[in-house]
Structures are given as C-alpha cells and as structure tokens.
C-alpha cells in the first residue's frame, strides 16, 4: 500500500510541474517557471524515495533524497525572495 502512495505522490508532483510549466509558457511569469522547476525536483525526490524504499531497500539513498528536496525548496525560496524585490 505504501508503494502506491509513493507513486501517487510522484505523479501528483509531476502533474503540478507540468501544469505550472504550461502556465509559464502561456504567461511568461518567472515565478511559475521557478515553481515548475521546484515541483520537477520534488518529482525526482519522490522517484528516489521509491528507489530507496521499494526497489532497493538494502541501499541507503537518504542523502540523495534529502539533497534533492533541499535543492527544490531552496530554489523555490530563492525565487520567492528574488521575485519579491
């Protein structure tokens, strides 16, 4: 059951990234671009989570998982600060 939830979370992040990207292409708003990149990285984070906990349970990928989430959130925080100015 957990595998299904991880997969659905990954699909949700991917859908958000694609919808934000499509909206960015239409309006050319930079914050939408940064948000789509953030959700794209969160999709990668969820894919690594599936690899770590389901596909390769003996391998510890927690550092890669945490690193991808950190980069995604830091990028979005940077974009929010940058766009605020």
C-alpha positions, -999 to +999 in steps of 0.1 A: +000+000+000+028+024+008+043+018-027+010+031-042+011+062-021+047+070-030+039+065-067+008+087-065+028+114-047+053+113-075+026+116-102+010+145-083+043+164-083+048+156-119+013+169-128+019+201-108+053+206-125+037+202-160+007+224-152+030+251-138+053+248-169+024+251-193+011+282-174+046+297-175+048+292-213+015+310-217+021+339-194+059+341-192+058+347-154+091+338-139+077+326-106+057+300-124+090+288-140+107+285-107+077+267-092+076+242-120+114+235-116+108+230-078+080+205-085+101+188-111+128+184-085+103+171-060+092+146-086+128+134-087+128+133-049+098+110-049+114+088-076+144+084-054+121+077-024+106+048-044+140+035-054+152+038-018+123+022+000+107-001-026+132-011-054+165-011-035+156-015+002+191-026+012+207+006-003+206+038+017+197+067-006+185+090+021+213+115+014+203+118-023+166+120-013+173+148+013+196+166-011+171+167-039+144+180-015+167+206-001+177+219-036+140+221-046+129+240-015+159+263-016+154+271-052+117+280-046+127+301-015+154+319-036+128+325-063+103+339-039+129+363-024+142+373-059+107+380-073+098+400-042+124+427-049 
